[in-house]
């Protein structure tokens, strides 16, 4: 198998985006304007003597694409491949294609994730000229790099992240003063290295965001930057944009300052350890953390004040269970559980929210060209449907659907905490919201109940943050001229549009991989019985969610005790004869009946 994999890698560069093949071979593909590229699909190849068949993952693709022997391209049965159609389809044409890329061998660990990445037109690899540009950036700081920066290397500054994190965007510090606190948030100065219109910059804009797929990442920037010189690694000098925020003892922001700095992180802390110390006062952890433990306790105090301030203005806190999928050395899912969101996670969230708010307000009031994070008021029609939905749980929504206020929604979500249907109502509430997007207009953030909001705190993994940093630094270095404003407006408008699209692509890819691994996990549990909650109802059955966030479909045709009628207004199925009901939020006991891992389909039946 190793020999075949080696030959395959020489034959076809796995994972290389089709749009870049000409570039990698050292020649450009001409586009005459008359050429139309034939459709390409990612799927699984199966060989049957002198004929092969590719079954695409995409539901909108042909169900099967036949491949002649001469078009196998060296693929073997079970390989994940990219197949290109030979001719365009019509009502009578059979789908025929040729294999143009072998993405992963049949038994290659993580091959399904590589195929998903490729299906979304992405790659973990960068073009050679981008890698070359990144390689020319030095790994050490020079005197010129430090010129004009505030030196914070002696300050007690540290990072708090997940145990598996490798790219550290943000570090924090705190000090007490007579009337409250000074919170320091120090963000990697990526714009110092990724210059406007450079190859790195253009590639980052195309990618838009880093995409985290369980045990791997499809990064926005080459690893030499994202995990290297830009990352705020422990005991290493790093360039940052710092924001000092003054907060009163009552939790009110009294001022802030943004400036260029250089830091040296004193510790790389992990959410679980910090949470254990703050929640349980573990002596061993407290001793190991030394002076930092006092800073953490002070930060927890401040975070609680900020949370109270946020809740008072009506900010919505969606407490929705998220999956944590653990993989073995072969990328096989061995455990699915609910991801923890403990005190340390929430503390850092509060600090980043506050920082993004402060930066957005300053630059909106200054009327600079900028990129904001916008979340608009929910649509009135959706809110009418939502009122009907929650009425099924005996809940009442207080407010005008055409002019809904975030505080009304947040109050309702607080009322259902601890109820069996809490996660279902949280999920449906989130679905009733508009989707957040990037805009050059400061239209506010409904969910956070804020007039001003942007993304500033993650420039290693989000392009809008990078361009926001660029504008801030340009303003700090003598101001933005009227001549420059026109060019900036054009660039932020383009970046906002592209960033919104690439964000949606990233979300879809992350969901696809999560669903795929959940299906693979459940495929090894056929016949097992679980307690579940009905999470969705439709004309063809109902969806049931397990405690570990896995969701499956109980088909209508498996409900054999009666003929069930779909009642969409009340989100339920009603037995015609027995009047038995299956409603959203109901507890059910199910058995795993069938799984199609390639299609990410999980079928349940009611347990006897």
C-alpha positions, 0 to 999 in steps of 0.5 A, a space after each residue: 500500500 505504501 508503494 501505491 500511495 507513493 506512486 499516486 503522489 508522484 502521479 497527481 498532487 493530492 489536494 491541489 486545487 484544479 485552478 492552480 495546476 497550470 500554475 504549479 506546472 509553470 505555465 498559465 492556462 489560457 482562457 479564450 472566453 469561448 472555453 467552458 470548463 466541464 463540471 467536476 465532482 468529488 466522489 468514491 471510485 469503484 472498479 468493475 473489470 474494465 469499467 469504473 463508477 464514481 459515486 459523487 458526494 454531492 446530492 446535486 451531481 449525477 447519481 453515478 458517473 461511469 469511467 472507461 478503463 483508459 480514464 482511470 488515471 491510476 485510481 483503485 477501488 475505494 479511492 476518493 477522486 475528482 472526476 470531470 464529465 466528458 460532455 454536458 448532461 441532458 435528459 438522455 445523456 449518460 454521465 461519463 467522466 475521466 478521473 483527473 485527481 486522486 485525492 486520497 487512497 481507499 484506506 488513507 487516514 483522513 481521506 474523507 476529510 481531504 475529499 470534503 476539503 477538495 469538494 469545497 474547492 479548497 486545499 491545505 497546500 499553498 501555491 509555491 509563490 505564496 510559500 516562497 513569499 512567506 519563507 522570506 519573512 524572518 523568524 526573528 524580530 529586528 530593531 526596525 520591527 520594534 521601532 515606535 512600539 510600546 515594549 510590554 515584554 516585562 508585563 505579565 501577559 499570557 494566552 488562554 486557548 484550547 489544548 490542541 491550539 497551535 495558532 495564538 491570536 490573542 493574549 491578555 493581561 489585567 491590573 487593578 486600579 482604584 476605580 476598577 480595572 485595566 484590561 489589556 488585550 494583545 492581538 497578533 500584528 499579522 498586518 506587519 507581515 502580510 502587506 497589502 496586495 502581496 501574494 500572501 494578502 491575495 491568497 488570504 483574501 481568497 481563503 477568507 478564513 482558516 477552517 478547523 476540521 477536527 484534528 486538522 486545519 485548512 489555514 488562511 496563512 502558511 503555517 510558518 506565519 500562522 503557527 510561527 512568527 505571527 503566533 503569540 507563542 510562550 517565551 517568544 517576542 511577538 509584535 502585537 496591536 494592543 487595546 487597553 480598556 478601562 472598566 469601572 467597578 460597576 462594569 462600565 467602560 470608561 475609555 480605551 487606547 489602541 497602540 502598537 506593541 511588542 510582548 513576550 507571553 509568560 505562559 501558554 494556559 489551557 481552558 480546562 486548567 484555568 477553569 479547574 482552578 477558578 471553579 474548583 480552586 485546585 491547589 496544585 494548579 494554583 501553585 503552578 500558576 504562581 502570580 498568574 493565579 491572582 490575575 486569573 481571579 481578577 479576570 474572572 471578576 471582571 468577566 462576570 461584571 461584563 456578562 452582567 452588563 451585556 445581559 442588562 442591555 439584552 444580549 442573547 446568549 445562545 447556549 447550544 450544545 456543540 459536538 466534540 469528536 475525538 479521533 484515533 490515530 487512523 482518523 476514526 471517530 471513537 467518541 462524540 461528546 458535548 464540548 465544554 464551555 466553562 468559565 475560562 472559555 466564557 471569560 475570554 469570549 467576554 474580553 474579545 466581545 468587549 475589544 471588538 465593540 470598543 474598536 468598532 465604536 472608535 472607527 465608526 465615530 471617526 467615519 473611517 472606511 472599515 469592515 463591521 460585523 453586522 447582525 440585523 433584526 429578525 424578519 417579521 414573518 419568521 418571528 410570527 412562525 417562531 411565536 407559533 413554535 414556542 406556543 407548542 411548549 406553552 411559552 409566550 413571546 412578548 413583543 412585536 414580531 416586526 420590531 422584536 428586541 433582543 432582550 425579549 428573546 434572551 428573557 425567554 431563553 433564560 426561562 427555559 434553562 434546565 428544561 428538557 426542550 432547552 436545546 431544541 428551543 435554543 436551536 430554533 431561536 438561532 434559526 429564526 435569526 438573520 445570518 450575520 455578515 460583513 459590511 462597510 456600514 455600521 448597522 449594529 449587532 442585534 444578537 449582542 444588542 450592540 450599536 457597534 461591532 467588528 472583528 478585530 481579535 483573530 487576524 491569523 484566521 480571519 481576513 476582515 480582522 487583518 484588513 481592520 488592523 491595516 486601517 488602524 495601523 495606517 491611522 496610527 501612523 499619521 492618519 488616513 488622507 482624503 486621497 487614500 480614503 477612496 482606495 480604502 473604501 473600494 478595498 473594504 467593500 470587496 473584502 466584506 463581500 468576499 469574507 461573507 461568502 468564504 465564511 459561509 463556505 467554511 461553515 458548510 464545510 465544517 458541518 459536512 465533516 462533522 456530519 460525516 464523522 457522526 455518521 461513521 461513528 454511528 455506523 458501528 452502533 447499529 442496533 444500539 438503543 438511546 434516549 433522544 429528543 425530537 429535534 425536527 418534524 417533517 412530512 416524512 418523519 421526525 428527527 431525533 437528537 441524542 445527548 451527544 448531539 448526533 441526530 438521525 431520522 425516524 422515517 414515517 414509514 417505520 411508524 407502523 402503529 397508525 397513519 400519522 398526519 403532519 401538522 406543520 403549524 404545531 411541529 408535530 405528527 398526529 396519529 389518525 386513529 390513536 391521536 398519538 403525537 410526536 411533537 418537537 421536544 418530546 422524549 423518545 427512545 430509539 434504535 440505530 437502524 441504518 447508516 449511509 456514511 458516504 451520504 451522511 444519513 443516519 436512520 433511527 427507528 423507535 425502540 421496542 
